[in-house]
Amino acid sequence: MRQPNTYHKLLFLAIALFISTVTTSAAPTAASVLDKAASALLKAKTVTASYTVKSGGAVQKGSISVKGKKFCIACGGFGTWYDGRTLWNYNKADNEVTISAPTAQEIVTVNPYALLSSYKTLFTAKLQNSSIAGTYAITLTPKSAQNMVRHAVLYIRSSDSQPVRLDVTDRTGAKSIVVITDIRRGSKLTDSAFVFPSSRYKNVSTIDLR
């Protein structure tokens, strides 16, 4: 089963920071900021965000939408849809969509929503001095050497607690920079938004693993 890039789960954690009501008048800690963020997002009905990814000299635009445990991710030539039971992963280069019915354990590894409940077991969070003026910086270090992410930093604007950037270094040393351009909550999202839109993709090869 193809999985979306790991940075999408970290990106969703960054989105949570905006939705939360973080008070910046007092000196925050990484744990307090992330705890408030996770609690707030778990209560949100819908969340959508737009972003750009800079990696290996290339720049790609992406978007993510979440409604409860349903989610949809699009970036470059890849797309992922999950309606709560079925997972679709589309690869434009191969003109191929893989369909699966992941178990509860499997969906934890691909659902960005799941990170909100599990980040404490996966990462150590630490507030550090920020290299970007007007922002807080939270470092996320994986607790397991098997994690695909070696190191990540969330930059959060101190004036309104909005995440503005996510830097990720993977296990190979490759670096990606995710710049968050827009975040919204409460948007009206129909359930069909989380189902692969087959009518828009003609002559696609289908691999059904269900």
Secondary structure, 3 states (H helix, E strand, C coil): CCCCCCHHHHHHHHHHHHHCCCCCCCCCCHHHHHHHHHHHHHHCCEEEEEEEEEECCEEEEEEEEEECCEEEEEECCEEEEECCCCEEEEECCCCEEEEECCCHHHHHCCCHHHHHHHHHHHEEEEEECCCCCCEEEEEEEECCCCCCEEEEEEEEECCCCCEEEEEEEECCCCEEEEEEEEEEECCCCCHHHHCCCHHHCCCCEEEECC
